[in-house]
Amino acid sequence: MLAINLIFSQDKGKKFYDNKEYDEARKYYQSIVEQRKNDKNAYFGIGASAYQENDLNLAENSFIKSIDKENKDLSSKSYFNLGRIYQDKGVLDSSLAFYKRSIELNPNDIDAKINYELLKNTIAKQEKQKSNDKSDESSIKNKDQDNQDNKDNNEHNKNNQSSKNQSNKNKEDSENDKNNDLANNDKKKDGDNDNTKSDDQINNKESDLNSEDIESLNGNNVSNTNENKEEKIRQAEALLNALKEQEQINQKQKILKTRLFKFDKDW
């Protein structure tokens, strides 16, 4: 509320004000100012009426003009009302300064002291809230940064693990290729050895058979031509059967060796 317990005791403008005819009260005091430009009380009346009409700019200018260095009581009320206006505008620091000035001019003004303490507590709470909000904002920012750092680290670790897995896979493939090459070489070597051995056996067999054949043929020169021819045919058939039998033996040995060959895998 405004400090308006005026200085005017028997005043037409005051009657308008008390009857809540604020527009009429303002016009009355403006008419006085037109006649007496330095009338501090009239400016105070204009300010009080304009405030009730929610014309804060006119009220502010009028209360500033009503300040009188020689009239502390009037000036104290003007500062109090300026504090109220600035509080309504949300300019709390200026409002607090005006209340303080009002108390300095009139230490007995209880209303000014109450408003001053209440406003000071309000400002302190706002400052604390701002500090908490700033701290929360900083905490959120740090948390977001930590989350981003963790995300980056996880992505980095994931990439490293992927590279490691690929390296291990390449190494494993290389080892498997190497083992396969060695196995194929060993298999080929065994096959060559078997073939060589088989050929040697066949050659030996042929040599033995040829020797016997020759001896038989030499020992039977006394036989007739037909008997020699039939004997040669039988011996040739025996030789072929022996060769076939030896080839079957070699094939079975190759198959047996293939079945016994084993690959070891590391998982």
Helices and strands as residue ranges (DSSP letters): H 12-18, H 22-35, H 40-52, H 56-66, H 72-89, H 92-105, H 110-219, H 225-260
